[in-house]
Amino acid sequence: MEKQMQDIVTVYAEATPNPASMKFVASRMLLPNDSADFRTRESATDSPLATALFELPFVKGVFIMNNFVSVTKNDDYEWFDLIADLRGFVTEWIEAGKPVVNPKKALSPEEETEVERKIRQLLEDHVKPAVEMDGGAIDFKSFENGVVTVQMKGSCSGCPSSTMTLKAGIENLLKRMVPEVQAVEAEAV
């Protein structure tokens, strides 16, 4: 009986601030310590799960991180009609033990300045948890001439409120905590 309880996978759907995206949270870790963002069917070749999701006619984007998958739908469909099928699809995928993302080759860490380390740490500690709760992710890209460039992924990519989050939240935090920061910009995905 103990073994059978461990094999049960539960998945629930959770709304995100982006009305076109829905977060499907699993009772198992899918992609620990990393994220994978696929905005097109062609970009999903490194993820068997994303490739399979793109076979569904309504899927416009897939984002995988920790224990959740955020799916972005086409405007022609309503979530009410899709949630049960997507929950079932993700549950069956995980229960079958199918691969989520193909392993990546390790990249060597780049040399970082003290300011870049501070920025990364602030994003990691204060911004990343909130963004993940909304079904997305934020990646630090660069810091040049006072401008921090980040990439918004998952449900945050294309979300109507992501610009406000970026300017009112992230930019204000970084300017206050790191005097060298003058602005924060989002890199297009």
Secondary structure in CASP SS format (residue, H / E / C, confidence):
PFRMAT SS
TARGET T0000
AUTHOR 0000-0000-0000
METHOD secondary structure of the structure
MODEL  1
M C 1.00
E H 1.00
K H 1.00
Q H 1.00
M H 1.00
Q H 1.00
D H 1.00
I C 1.00
V C 1.00
T C 1.00
V E 1.00
Y E 1.00
A E 1.00
E E 1.00
A E 1.00
T C 1.00
P C 1.00
N C 1.00
P C 1.00
A C 1.00
S E 1.00
M E 1.00
K E 1.00
F E 1.00
V E 1.00
A E 1.00
S C 1.00
R C 1.00
M C 1.00
L C 1.00
L E 1.00
P E 1.00
N E 1.00
D E 1.00
S E 1.00
A E 1.00
D E 1.00
F E 1.00
R C 1.00
T C 1.00
R C 1.00
E H 1.00
S H 1.00
A H 1.00
T H 1.00
D H 1.00
S C 1.00
P H 1.00
L H 1.00
A H 1.00
T H 1.00
A H 1.00
L H 1.00
F H 1.00
E C 1.00
L C 1.00
P C 1.00
F C 1.00
V E 1.00
K E 1.00
G E 1.00
V E 1.00
F E 1.00
I E 1.00
M E 1.00
N E 1.00
N C 1.00
F E 1.00
V E 1.00
S E 1.00
V E 1.00
T E 1.00
K E 1.00
N C 1.00
D C 1.00
D C 1.00
Y C 1.00
E C 1.00
W H 1.00
F H 1.00
D H 1.00
L H 1.00
I H 1.00
A H 1.00
D H 1.00
L H 1.00
R H 1.00
G H 1.00
F H 1.00
V H 1.00
T H 1.00
E H 1.00
W H 1.00
I H 1.00
E H 1.00
A C 1.00
G C 1.00
K C 1.00
P C 1.00
V C 1.00
V C 1.00
N C 1.00
P C 1.00
K C 1.00
K C 1.00
A C 1.00
L C 1.00
S C 1.00
P C 1.00
E C 1.00
E C 1.00
E C 1.00
T C 1.00
E H 1.00
V H 1.00
E H 1.00
R H 1.00
K H 1.00
I H 1.00
R H 1.00
Q H 1.00
L H 1.00
L H 1.00
E H 1.00
D H 1.00
H H 1.00
V H 1.00
K H 1.00
P H 1.00
A H 1.00
V H 1.00
E H 1.00
M H 1.00
D C 1.00
G C 1.00
G E 1.00
A E 1.00
I E 1.00
D E 1.00
F E 1.00
K E 1.00
S E 1.00
F E 1.00
E E 1.00
N C 1.00
G C 1.00
V E 1.00
V E 1.00
T E 1.00
V E 1.00
Q E 1.00
M E 1.00
K E 1.00
G E 1.00
S C 1.00
C C 1.00
S C 1.00
G C 1.00
C C 1.00
P C 1.00
S C 1.00
S H 1.00
T H 1.00
M H 1.00
T H 1.00
L H 1.00
K H 1.00
A H 1.00
G H 1.00
I H 1.00
E H 1.00
N H 1.00
L H 1.00
L H 1.00
K H 1.00
R H 1.00
M H 1.00
V C 1.00
P C 1.00
E C 1.00
V C 1.00
Q C 1.00
A E 1.00
V E 1.00
E E 1.00
A E 1.00
E E 1.00
A C 1.00
V C 1.00
END
